[in-house]
């Protein structure tokens, strides 16, 4: 048992610093005639999606990135949504396109993702960008995994040679964060709902990423002394508050670094979206 508690990696503070830097960069870009612009399509009125989208818009405003949000009726046909995306692909003023997920059941999510021009795919979800990420090419990285790596690097945490254990294998977080850690020369293990003896794996992790979507599935018992614990969970519990996949108090007694919920990975996801939007604007201006 370690005698000290973990250092908390505050994603809100890091996001704030990064946004201030980006604000300066956006001001400079505007002086060269480029105003980065993000268009968000929000289908339906899911309260969680609405709240995420308003957070994204606010962050754009804070950094001087121009943005617009189009709210679409949940009954919109797949064909019409795909046509709207094509129109945005062809609009030179739009640098980044984001379709907030999840979508209503009658719309094929993958088809929507694959309709977005990869050069405007600031979510980093298009298979072309996922492929580029896999082979280590410069591309749009998916925002949550990109935010996690940025948090680790902000503390000069050495990833090379570490055993990274990912709990959760979603296309948005689990799979790509494992790939990014592999690109940084970690040894990566993926765990998921069918993994047997989960604790054996989590206890051997130097870097433990919890991306399950269930409150407090990881506790101090599951954490090796001195491990780095990253909590990706955003779970709304009965009292209305947000909590992570990790039991913060017990895990903090074991870890060397830990990310909290809230003020951890969540704010970083939005910040990396801004970074991708600026990148898209710069690259489209070059082409
Ligand atoms: N829904 C939940 N997270 C995300 C995200 O990062 N991007 C999009 N487009 N939808 C989401």
Boltz pocket constraint, residues with backbone or C-beta under 6 A from the ligand:
constraints:
  - pocket:
      binder: B
      contacts: [[A, 98], [A, 99], [A, 100], [A, 101], [A, 102], [A, 123], [A, 143], [A, 144], [A, 172], [A, 269]]
      max_distance: 6.0
